[in-house]
């Protein structure tokens, strides 16, 4: 019957174990000669025991300890007087020894891949004396390998690439598997390779693991990737061996084995004639199944009637051919163009030239569409000239434009007023004749750049633009004048013939041959005795003195009229006045002062001293003004003495009133002028508009405590009352005091008194006092009621 893999492995393990045990038993009996061993009390002439290397089968799975071997000395008589001990690697933990019989057992499962051998030491001792009867001996226990590890691909999974269309046997990649079993013992670590998936396209070398192509002409465009499964099996591939697998992804890399081809033999595109230069007309592309550099193409126009009008370039990203315009299109001139375009690969592989030419041709026809275009001027820029003396309505020139379309619509002209804001020019709407509309001045604007608009009469939205440069020709219309405002001085001690000023002239005109000015004194000033003028014939003149010495006291300023004539045709002239000031000069002729008033000042004061005095005076004035301002701005106190009281606004007269009805001369000072008045400041909120001087102090009156306290309390209430008016006002109180300055005028008091006072004089005081006169008078007409 056939054994399975597991049963077969167990069979091999048992067989190996049997062979090892047999070897141990034989090694037990082996002896060899050695140096004599001397023991106290006895003399040995040869070594009594020695043994060979022990072998233990790995991965033992039994329940009982695994027998390794036996140690035995010929000194041992079997009476139990000898005991055996074991030391070294794994002693007591992995390996144990029967101290009576010398049998060695392994107590744990051993793995050769973890440790291949163990080094131990054995010794035989006298049980009674515990002294060695044999010298200590070292021996090795080697772990016997079994096939318990499958091959592994430590670098997997793999990826590799191979060019498409490669010949059979082209190396792709090498795979490697490792086996942890002992390569020196048996076939446990001997691996062979085979391919489980990927046939018939690829194969693998059994011993080396090199993967190769197995089919010719593998096309990337048909299939660009393959997945391979590679197996590695130990035991040289025999039954019962262990195996491992890995995957290999093989990608076919591209080669240039496909020529470019246009999908169509001809193309047609319509473009408007108004399309700007450098605009894209069309995009075409030749198909190429290759990728990357193998699909890169170049396009060129090889034939056709549009060679100079169009050009083609390649888009590096999409490999498209881009057709663009090089010149403006004109439907009226040409309605269509035909182009022959070639596309060719840039990188050709000589191995595949037999597949055909790696280029292709196509035809592109471009149809130009008519567009309603704006009028076109016969010239892009018109240059015109006109004299600045031209009259209004003078013709300057003519512009012309036409409709380029087949309809040839009539054109109307106008001026873009944004370029002629002052409206110097007009244009005839039908003929394009430009005329002057205002007087021109070259000195204001020498060149006028205007834009002329031409629009179709049938379609006013179509507007063409022409540009006109109008140059203004100069005429001699500006008289010469001084080149600058001269500040001329002459020293008091000047000598005759001394140069005091050099003058020049300017002219706004621009004659073709340049300026030529002529200088002279006017007829009125030609015979003056002070100054003369010399023309230098180089557009300059020199002013010189004619007499000796000048005095500021006599005349401090001279006015010299100078006549200047230009060389224009006709010549223009002007009279310019040169102002000459007489100055006091130092020894070097440098002017110090030119004011005639300086002579009025004291002789001992110089200009610097005068300036210093004025500065001091100004400083003092500023300080005084500052002090006054600060004092005025100082805040006055709200509380003041009664001598400074300005709240009283009742006019006082030194007469006695006419009774209760007379209040015009009532004086409030009588209410406050008490003998004993608290010296307390009153409240002052707002200064009255009219202030009066304090009244004179009245004579003291008898003390009246009740009246004084009443007035004082009312004053305090008025001072602290927040609702009181913010200005001085009259306060009225309903209170009758115990006495007054005018004494009592009561009729009751008078009639009961025995006074001898004669009140007849009251009759002379007027009708207001008639009642009093009747009451107190002594006349016969006195009545009592």
C-alpha positions in Angstrom: 0.0 0.0 0.0 1.1 3.6 -0.6 2.2 5.7 2.3 1.2 9.3 2.7 3.6 12.2 3.3 3.0 12.2 7.1 3.3 8.4 7.4 6.5 8.5 5.4 8.0 11.2 7.5 7.2 9.2 10.7 8.8 6.1 9.2 12.0 8.0 8.4 12.1 9.4 11.9 11.8 5.9 13.5 14.4 4.5 11.1 16.9 7.3 11.9 16.2 6.9 15.7 16.9 3.2 15.4 20.2 3.8 13.6 21.3 6.4 16.2 20.6 4.0 19.1 22.6 1.3 17.5 25.4 3.7 17.0 25.3 4.7 20.6 25.5 1.2 21.8 28.5 0.5 19.7 30.1 3.7 20.9 29.6 2.5 24.5 32.0 -0.3 24.0 34.6 1.6 22.1 37.8 2.2 24.0 41.1 3.8 23.1 44.4 4.2 24.7 45.3 7.3 26.6 47.7 8.7 29.2 47.7 6.7 32.5 45.5 8.1 35.2 46.8 8.0 38.7 44.3 7.8 41.6 45.3 7.9 45.2 45.8 4.4 46.5 45.8 2.9 43.1 47.7 3.2 39.9 46.0 3.1 36.5 48.1 2.5 33.4 45.5 3.3 30.8 42.2 5.3 30.5 39.3 3.3 31.5 36.5 4.9 29.4 35.9 7.0 26.4 33.1 7.4 23.9 32.3 8.9 20.5 29.9 11.7 19.5 26.2 11.2 20.3 23.4 11.8 17.9 19.8 12.8 18.7 17.0 13.0 16.3 15.3 16.5 16.3 11.6 17.1 16.8 11.0 14.0 18.8 7.3 14.0 19.8 7.2 11.0 22.2 5.9 11.0 25.8 9.0 9.4 27.4 12.4 11.0 27.6 14.5 10.3 24.5 17.4 7.9 25.1 20.6 9.6 23.9 23.4 7.2 25.0 25.2 5.6 27.9 28.4 6.5 29.9 30.3 3.6 31.5 33.6 3.2 33.1 35.4 -0.2 33.5 36.1 0.8 37.1 32.4 0.4 37.7 31.9 -3.2 39.0 28.1 -2.8 39.0 28.0 -2.7 42.8 26.8 0.9 42.9 30.1 2.4 44.2 30.4 4.6 41.2 28.2 7.5 40.3 28.0 9.6 37.1 27.5 13.3 36.9 26.9 15.5 33.8 27.6 19.2 33.3 27.7 21.7 30.4 25.2 23.0 27.9 21.7 21.8 28.7 22.8 19.6 31.6 19.9 19.0 34.0 17.5 21.2 31.9 17.6 19.3 28.6 19.8 16.3 29.3 19.7 14.2 32.4 21.9 11.2 33.4 21.2 8.3 35.6 24.0 8.5 38.2 24.0 4.8 38.7 23.8 3.4 35.2 25.2 6.4 33.2 22.2 6.5 30.8 21.6 9.9 29.2 18.1 11.1 28.2 16.7 14.2 26.5 13.7 15.6 28.3 12.6 18.3 25.8 11.9 18.5 22.1 15.0 19.6 20.2 15.2 21.7 17.1 18.3 21.7 15.0 17.5 25.0 13.4 17.6 26.6 16.9 20.9 24.8 18.0 22.7 22.1 16.1 24.8 20.6 18.9 25.4 20.7 22.6 28.9 20.4 24.4 28.8 18.6 27.7 31.2 17.2 30.3 31.0 13.8 32.1 32.7 12.5 35.2 32.7 9.3 37.3 33.0 9.7 41.0 33.5 7.3 43.9 30.2 7.4 45.8 31.8 7.1 49.2 34.7 9.6 48.8 33.1 11.7 46.1 36.4 11.7 44.3 36.8 11.1 40.6 37.8 7.7 39.5 38.0 8.9 35.9 39.3 12.2 34.5 36.5 14.6 33.4 35.8 14.1 29.7 34.0 16.4 27.2 31.7 15.1 24.5 29.2 16.5 22.0 25.6 15.7 21.4 24.7 16.6 17.8 21.1 17.1 16.7 20.2 14.9 13.8 18.3 16.9 11.1 14.9 15.9 9.7 13.0 17.6 6.8 10.8 19.9 8.9 11.3 23.2 7.1 9.8 24.2 3.7 11.7 26.4 1.2 10.9 30.1 1.6 11.2 33.0 -0.9 12.5 35.8 1.4 12.5 38.4 -1.4 9.1 37.7 -2.8 6.8 38.6 -4.2 8.7 39.7 -7.3 8.1 42.3 -10.0 10.0 42.4 -13.3 9.8 43.8 -16.8 10.9 42.5 -20.2 10.6 44.3 -23.6 7.8 43.2 -25.7 8.6 41.1 -28.9 11.6 39.6 -27.0 13.0 36.3 -28.4 12.4 33.0 -26.6 14.8 32.5 -23.7 15.2 36.1 -22.8 16.0 36.3 -19.1 13.3 38.1 -17.0 14.3 37.7 -13.3 15.9 35.1 -10.9 14.0 33.9 -7.9 15.7 32.4 -4.9 14.3 30.2 -2.1 16.1 29.2 1.1 15.6 26.0 3.3 16.5 26.1 7.0 17.2 22.4 7.1 20.8 21.0 7.2 22.3 21.2 3.7 25.1 18.8 4.6 22.8 16.0 5.6 20.5 14.3 3.2 18.3 16.2 0.6 16.3 18.2 3.1 17.8 21.5 1.9 18.2 20.6 -1.8 15.6 22.8 -3.7 14.3 22.6 -7.2 12.0 25.3 -8.9 9.0 24.8 -11.1 6.3 27.1 -12.6 2.8 26.5 -11.5 1.2 29.5 -13.3 2.4 31.5 -16.3 2.8 28.9 -19.0 3.2 28.8 -21.9 4.6 32.4 -21.9 7.4 31.9 -19.4 9.6 29.1 -18.0 11.9 28.7 -15.0 15.3 27.0 -14.6 14.8 24.1 -12.0 18.1 24.6 -10.3 18.8 28.3 -10.6 15.3 29.8 -10.5 15.9 32.0 -13.5 12.7 32.9 -15.3 12.8 33.2 -19.1 10.4 34.0 -21.9 8.9 30.9 -23.5 7.0 32.4 -26.5 8.1 34.8 -29.2 6.5 38.1 -30.3 4.6 38.8 -27.1 2.8 42.1 -27.9 2.4 44.7 -25.2 -0.6 46.2 -27.1 -2.4 42.8 -26.8 -1.5 42.1 -23.2 1.0 44.1 -21.1 1.1 42.2 -17.8 1.4 38.5 -16.6 1.2 36.9 -13.2 3.5 33.9 -12.5 3.5 31.5 -9.6 6.8 29.8 -8.9 7.3 26.8 -6.6 10.4 25.7 -4.7 10.4 22.1 -3.4 13.1 20.4 -1.2 14.2 16.7 -1.3 15.2 17.4 -4.9 11.5 17.5 -5.8 10.9 14.0 -4.6 7.6 12.9 -3.1 7.5 13.8 0.6 9.4 17.0 0.1 8.2 20.3 1.4 7.5 23.3 -0.9 6.9 27.0 -0.9 5.6 29.4 -3.6 5.9 33.0 -4.6 4.4 35.3 -7.2 6.2 37.2 -10.0 4.5 40.0 -11.8 6.0 40.4 -15.3 5.3 43.7 -17.2 6.0 43.9 -20.9 7.8 47.2 -21.6 7.0 49.1 -24.8 9.1 49.2 -27.9 8.4 51.3 -31.1 6.8 48.5 -33.1 3.7 50.5 -34.2 3.9 53.3 -36.8 1.6 56.4 -36.5 -1.5 56.4 -38.6 -4.1 59.1 -39.2 -7.7 57.9 -38.5 -8.9 59.8 -41.6 -7.4 60.5 -45.0 -8.7 64.1 -45.1 -10.0 66.8 -42.8 -12.0 70.0 -43.4 -12.3 73.0 -41.1 -14.2 76.4 -41.5 -12.6 79.5 -40.1 -13.8 83.2 -40.2 -11.6 85.6 -42.1 -11.5 87.8 -39.0 -9.6 85.2 -37.0 -6.5 87.0 -35.5 -2.9 85.9 -36.4 -1.5 83.1 -34.2 -5.0 81.8 -33.5 -5.6 78.0 -33.6 -7.4 76.7 -36.6 -7.5 73.0 -36.0 -6.0 70.1 -34.0 -5.2 66.8 -35.7 -3.6 63.6 -34.2 -2.1 60.5 -35.7 -2.9 57.3 -33.7 0.0 55.4 -32.2 -0.4 52.3 -30.0 3.0 52.9 -28.4 3.5 54.9 -25.3 6.1 57.3 -24.0 9.0 58.3 -26.2 8.0 55.6 -28.7 4.7 57.5 -29.4 6.4 61.0 -29.8 5.7 62.5 -33.2 6.5 65.5 -35.3 4.2 67.1 -37.8 5.0 69.2 -40.8 3.2 70.7 -43.8 4.8 69.0 -46.9 2.6 70.5 -49.6 -0.3 72.7 -50.4 -1.2 76.3 -51.2 -1.2 77.4 -47.5 2.5 76.9 -46.8 3.1 80.6 -45.9 -0.3 81.2 -44.4 -0.4 78.4 -41.8 2.0 76.5 -39.7 1.8 73.3 -37.6 3.4 72.4 -34.3 3.1 69.6 -31.8 1.6 69.5 -28.4 4.1 67.7 -26.2 1.4 66.5 -23.8 -1.2 65.2 -26.2 1.0 64.6 -29.3 -1.5 66.6 -31.3 -0.6 68.6 -34.4 -1.8 72.3 -33.8 -2.5 74.3 -37.0 -2.3 78.1 -36.5 -2.5 81.2 -38.7 0.6 83.0 -39.7 -1.0 85.7 -41.9 -4.4 87.5 -41.9 -7.1 85.8 -43.9 -9.1 87.6 -46.5 -12.2 86.0 -47.9 -12.3 88.4 -50.8 -8.7 87.4 -51.8 -8.9 83.6 -51.2 -11.7 81.4 -50.0 -10.0 78.1 -49.2 -6.6 76.5 -48.6 -5.3 72.9 -48.9 -2.5 71.4 -46.8 -0.7 68.1 -47.0 0.5 67.1 -43.5 2.9 64.4 -42.5 3.2 62.8 -39.0 6.3 60.7 -38.2 7.8 59.0 -35.1 10.8 60.8 -33.7 12.4 57.6 -32.3 12.4 54.7 -34.8 13.6 51.2 -33.8 15.6 49.6 -36.7 14.4 46.1 -35.7 10.9 46.9 -36.7 11.4 48.8 -40.0 10.0 45.8 -41.7 6.6 46.6 -40.2 6.2 49.5 -42.6 7.1 53.2 -42.8 6.8 54.9 -39.4 5.0 58.0 -40.8 1.7 58.8 -42.4 0.0 61.5 -44.5 -3.3 63.3 -44.5 -5.0 66.2 -46.2 -6.5 69.3 -44.4 -8.7 71.7 -46.2 -9.4 75.0 -44.6 -12.5 77.0 -45.8 -12.4 80.8 -45.2 -15.8 82.2 -44.2 -16.8 85.7 -45.1 -17.2 88.2 -42.2 -18.6 91.7 -42.4 -15.4 93.7 -41.9 -15.1 97.4 -40.9 -13.9 99.9 -43.5 -10.1 100.0 -44.2 -8.1 103.2 -44.7 -5.8 103.4 -47.7 -3.0 104.3 -45.2 -2.4 103.5 -41.6 -1.1 107.0 -40.9 -1.7 110.2 -42.8 0.8 113.1 -42.4 -0.5 116.6 -43.2 0.8 120.2 -42.7 -0.9 123.5 -42.3 0.3 127.0 -41.5 -0.7 128.5 -38.2 -1.9 131.6 -40.2 -4.4 129.4 -42.1 -7.9 130.8 -42.0 -10.9 128.9 -40.7 -12.1 126.5 -43.4 -8.7 125.9 -45.0 -8.4 122.4 -46.5 -5.6 120.4 -44.9 -5.9 117.1 -46.7 -8.1 114.1 -47.5 -8.4 110.6 -46.0 -10.0 107.6 -47.8 -11.4 104.3 -46.7 -13.4 101.5 -48.4 -15.5 98.5 -47.4 -13.4 95.4 -47.9 -16.5 93.2 -48.2 -17.9 92.2 -51.5 -20.9 94.5 -50.9 -18.6 97.5 -50.9 -20.9 99.6 -48.7 -20.5 103.4 -48.8 -18.4 104.9 -46.0 -19.1 108.0 -43.9 -16.3 109.8 -42.0 -16.1 111.6 -38.7 -13.5 112.8 -36.2 -13.1 111.1 -32.8 -13.5 114.2 -30.6 -11.6 112.5 -27.8 -8.6 113.2 -29.9 -9.7 116.7 -30.8 -11.2 118.1 -27.7 -10.8 121.8 -28.8 -12.5 121.0 -32.1 -9.8 122.6 -34.3 -10.7 120.5 -37.3 -13.7 119.3 -39.3 -14.1 116.5 -41.8 -16.5 116.1 -44.7 -18.6 113.0 -43.9 -18.7 111.9 -47.5 -15.4 113.0 -49.1 -13.1 112.7 -46.1 -11.7 116.2 -46.7 -10.2 117.7 -43.4 -10.4 121.5 -42.9 -9.6 123.9 -40.1 -12.4 124.8 -37.7 -10.6 127.3 -35.5 -7.5 129.5 -35.6 -4.3 127.5 -35.0 -1.3 128.5 -32.8 1.9 126.6 -33.3 3.3 127.8 -30.0 0.3 126.2 -28.2 0.4 122.9 -30.0 2.8 122.2 -32.8 1.4 118.8 -33.8 -2.2 117.5 -33.6 -2.8 113.7 -33.6 -6.4 113.0 -34.4 -8.3 109.7 -35.1 -10.7 109.6 -38.1 -13.6 107.1 -37.9 -15.0 105.5 -41.0 -18.3 103.6 -40.7 -20.4 101.6 -43.1 -23.6 103.3 -44.0 -25.5 100.0 -44.1 -24.0 98.8 -40.8 -22.8 101.7 -38.6 -21.5 99.1 -36.0 -18.6 98.4 -38.4 -16.2 101.2 -37.7 -12.6 101.6 -39.1 -10.0 103.9 -37.6 -7.4 106.0 -39.4 -4.8 108.1 -37.8 -3.8 111.6 -39.0 -0.8 113.7 -37.8 -1.3 117.4 -38.6 1.9 119.5 -38.3 1.4 123.3 -37.7 3.9 125.4 -39.8 5.4 128.4 -37.9 5.0 132.1 -38.9 6.7 135.0 -37.3 3.8 136.1 -35.0 5.7 136.6 -31.7 7.9 139.5 -30.9 11.2 138.9 -29.0 11.4 139.7 -25.3 13.9 139.5 -22.4 15.1 136.0 -21.8 14.5 136.5 -18.0 13.6 139.1 -15.4 16.9 140.9 -14.9 17.9 142.4 -11.5 20.4 145.0 -12.5 22.4 147.2 -10.1 24.9 149.9 -10.5 27.4 151.0 -7.8 27.5 154.6 -6.6 31.2 154.7 -7.4 30.8 153.2 -10.9 33.2 154.4 -13.6 32.3 155.4 -17.2 32.2 152.4 -19.6 31.7 149.8 -16.8 29.5 146.8 -17.8 26.6 146.4 -15.4 24.4 143.9 -17.3 24.5 141.4 -20.2 21.1 140.7 -21.7 19.6 138.2 -24.1 16.3 137.6 -25.8 13.9 134.8 -26.5 11.2 134.3 -29.2 8.4 131.8 -29.1 8.6 131.4 -32.9 10.8 128.8 -34.5 12.3 130.1 -37.8 14.0 127.6 -40.0 17.4 129.4 -39.9 17.3 130.1 -36.2 16.9 133.4 -34.4 18.8 136.6 -35.0 18.1 139.5 -32.6 19.1 143.1 -32.8 19.3 145.3 -29.7 19.2 149.1 -29.3 18.0 151.9 -27.1 14.7 153.5 -27.9 14.8 157.0 -29.4 13.8 158.6 -26.1 16.7 156.9 -24.2 19.3 157.1 -26.9 20.7 160.5 -25.7 20.6 159.8 -22.0 23.7 160.7 -20.0 23.7 157.7 -17.7 23.8 154.4 -19.6 24.5 153.1 -23.1 23.8 149.8 -24.9 26.2 147.7 -27.1 24.8 145.0 -29.4 27.2 142.0 -29.3 25.9 140.6 -32.6 25.4 137.1 -31.0 21.9 137.6 -29.8 23.1 139.3 -26.7 23.7 143.0 -25.7 25.7 144.7 -23.0 24.6 147.7 -20.8 27.4 150.1 -19.8 27.6 153.2 -17.7 28.3 156.6 -19.4 29.1 158.8 -16.5 31.1 158.8 -13.3 29.3 158.1 -10.0 25.7 157.8 -8.9 23.9 159.0 -5.8 20.9 157.2 -4.2 19.8 160.4 -2.6 19.3 162.0 -6.0 17.8 159.0 -7.8 17.8 155.4 -6.6 16.2 153.7 -9.7 16.7 154.1 -13.4 14.5 152.7 -16.2 16.2 151.9 -19.4 13.9 151.1 -22.4 15.6 148.6 -24.8 14.4 148.0 -28.4 14.7 144.3 -29.7 14.0 143.3 -33.3 14.0 139.7 -34.7 15.0 138.5 -38.1 11.6 137.2 -39.2 9.7 138.2 -42.3 8.1 140.4 -41.6 10.3 141.4 -38.6 8.7 141.9 -35.2 10.0 144.1 -32.4 9.3 144.9 -28.8 10.4 147.4 -26.2 11.5 145.9 -22.9 12.4 148.1 -19.8 15.5 147.3 -17.8 15.2 148.4 -14.2 18.6 149.6 -12.7 19.0 150.2 -9.0 21.7 152.3 -7.5 23.4 150.5 -4.6 26.1 151.1 -2.0 29.0 148.6 -2.9 32.0 147.4 -1.1 35.6 147.6 -2.3 35.0 144.5 -4.5 32.0 146.1 -6.2 29.5 143.9 -4.5 26.2 145.6 -3.6 25.5 146.0 0.1 22.3 148.0 0.2 20.1 149.6 -2.5 17.6 151.5 -0.3 17.6 155.3 -0.4 15.9 155.5 3.0 19.0 154.2 4.7 20.5 157.7 4.7 17.8 159.0 7.0 18.9 156.7 9.9 21.6 157.8 12.3 25.1 157.5 10.8 26.4 155.3 13.6 24.0 152.4 13.1 24.7 149.7 10.6 22.1 147.4 9.0 22.9 144.6 11.4 22.4 146.8 14.4 19.1 148.1 13.1 17.9 144.5 12.6 19.0 143.6 16.1 17.1 146.6 17.6 13.9 145.7 15.7 14.2 142.1 16.9 14.5 143.2 20.5 11.5 145.4 20.2 9.4 142.7 18.7 10.4 140.3 21.4 9.3 142.7 24.1 6.0 143.3 22.4 5.3 139.6 22.2 6.1 139.1 25.9 3.8 142.0 27.0 1.0 140.6 24.8 1.5 137.2 26.3 1.4 138.5 29.9 -1.8 140.5 29.2 -3.5 137.5 27.5 -2.6 135.2 30.4 -4.0 137.6 33.0 -7.3 138.1 31.0 -7.7 134.4 30.7 -7.2 133.8 34.5 -10.5 132.6 35.9 -12.2 135.0 38.3 -13.7 133.5 41.5 -17.4 133.0 41.8 -17.5 134.3 45.4 -16.8 138.0 46.0 -17.1 140.6 48.6 -20.2 142.7 48.9 -18.1 145.8 47.9 -17.7 144.1 44.5 -21.3 143.0 44.2 -22.6 143.8 40.7 -25.9 142.0 41.0 -27.9 145.1 41.8 -29.6 146.4 38.7 -32.1 148.9 40.5 -31.2 152.6 40.1 -31.0 154.4 43.3 -32.1 158.0 43.8 -31.5 160.1 46.9 -35.1 161.0 47.4 -37.9 159.6 49.5 -40.4 157.5 47.8 -44.0 158.5 47.2 -45.6 155.6 49.0 -46.2 152.0 48.3 -47.0 152.7 44.6 -43.6 154.2 44.0 -41.1 151.4 43.4 -38.8 153.1 40.9 -36.3 154.4 43.5 -36.4 151.4 45.8 -33.0 150.4 47.0 -32.3 146.8 48.1 -29.2 147.9 50.0 -31.5 149.0 52.8 -32.5 145.3 53.2 -28.8 144.2 53.6 -27.1 147.1 55.3 -27.5 145.7 58.8 -25.3 146.5 61.8 -24.4 142.9 62.3 -24.0 141.0 59.0 -22.2 137.8 58.6 -19.0 138.3 56.5 -20.0 135.6 54.0 -19.3 135.6 50.3 -22.4 135.4 48.0 -22.8 133.2 45.0 -22.0 134.6 41.6 -22.9 132.6 38.5 -23.1 135.0 35.6 -21.8 138.5 35.3 -24.6 140.9 34.4 -24.6 142.8 31.2 -24.4 146.2 32.9 -22.3 146.5 36.0 -22.6 149.4 38.5 -20.2 150.7 41.0 -20.8 149.7 44.6 -23.1 151.9 46.6 -21.8 153.9 49.5 -22.2 152.3 52.9 -25.3 153.5 54.7 -25.3 154.4 58.4 -26.0 151.5 60.7 -29.4 150.7 61.8 -30.7 149.3 65.0 -30.1 145.7 65.5 -33.0 143.5 64.5 -32.2 139.8 65.0 -35.4 138.5 63.5 -35.2 140.6 60.4 -31.5 139.8 59.9 -32.0 136.1 60.3 -34.9 136.1 57.9 -32.9 137.9 55.2 -29.9 135.7 55.8 -31.9 132.4 55.5 -33.5 133.6 52.2 -30.1 134.5 50.8 -28.7 131.1 51.6 -31.7 129.4 50.0 -31.3 131.4 46.9 -27.5 130.6 46.7 -28.1 126.8 47.0 -31.3 126.6 45.0 -30.4 124.7 41.7 -33.6 126.1 40.1 -32.7 129.7 40.7 -32.1 131.9 37.6 -28.5 132.0 36.5 -28.6 135.9 36.6 -29.1 138.5 39.2 -32.7 139.0 40.1 -34.9 140.7 42.7 -36.3 138.5 45.4 -39.6 139.5 47.1 -40.4 138.3 50.6 -43.7 138.7 52.5 -42.2 139.8 55.9 -42.8 142.8 58.1 -39.9 143.6 60.4 -39.9 145.1 63.9 -38.6 148.4 62.7 -37.3 150.4 59.7 -34.9 153.2 58.9 -37.9 155.6 58.3 -39.4 154.8 61.7 -43.1 153.8 61.9 -45.7 155.7 59.8 -48.7 154.0 61.4 -51.7 156.2 62.0 -52.6 154.2 65.0 -49.2 155.0 66.6 -49.4 158.6 65.7 -52.8 159.3 67.0 -52.1 157.8 70.4 -48.9 159.7 70.8 -48.5 163.1 72.5 -46.0 164.3 70.0 -45.8 167.9 69.3 -44.6 167.3 65.8 -46.2 169.5 63.2 -47.0 167.6 60.0 -48.6 170.4 58.0 -45.8 170.3 55.6 -47.1 167.1 54.2 -49.8 169.1 52.3 -47.0 170.5 50.2 -45.8 167.1 49.0 -48.6 166.6 46.6 -51.8 164.6 46.3 -50.1 161.4 47.2 -49.5 162.6 50.7 -52.9 164.4 51.1 -54.3 161.5 53.3 -51.3 161.8 55.7 -51.7 165.6 55.8 -55.4 165.2 56.7 -54.6 162.6 59.4 -51.7 164.4 61.1 -52.3 168.0 60.1 -53.6 170.6 62.6 -55.8 172.4 60.1 -59.5 172.9 60.8 -60.4 170.7 57.8 -58.7 167.6 59.2 -61.1 164.7 59.4 -60.8 161.4 61.3 -62.4 158.3 60.1 
